[in-house]
Amino acid sequence: MEGNTNLLMAKMAEYGTRFFVKDLCKILSISKPTAVHKLKGQAKFKKREILELINYYNLTNEEAKKIFGELPKNDK
């Protein structure tokens, strides 16, 4: 199942994000080129990154599934 980065950016905007790449770099501790690729759907988000974004933006399971597709299993 493919994700939808437009929905992610909409959620980011709801939280006041204006600089999507810059904020994604800061939240996930990733490089600018990596953030651009992820936001364009050219690279997949890693499990850790998905979980960090779910927590940071307080995403519901429904929102997270729409954005990222299949959700990672929680190893706890």
Residue pairs with C-beta under 8 A, 6 or more apart in sequence:
1 69
1 70
2 41
2 69
3 41
3 44
3 45
3 66
3 67
3 68
3 69
4 66
4 67
5 38
5 39
5 40
5 41
5 67
7 63
7 66
7 67
8 39
8 53
8 67
9 17
9 20
9 39
11 57
11 59
11 63
11 67
12 20
12 23
12 24
12 57
15 57
17 23
20 35
20 39
21 32
21 35
21 36
21 39
22 32
24 30
24 35
24 38
24 39
25 31
25 32
25 34
25 35
27 52
27 53
27 56
28 35
28 49
28 52
28 53
30 38
30 49
34 43
37 43
38 44
38 45
38 49
45 53
45 68
47 72
50 64
50 68
50 71
50 72
51 72
51 74
53 59
53 67
54 64
59 67
61 71
64 71
65 71
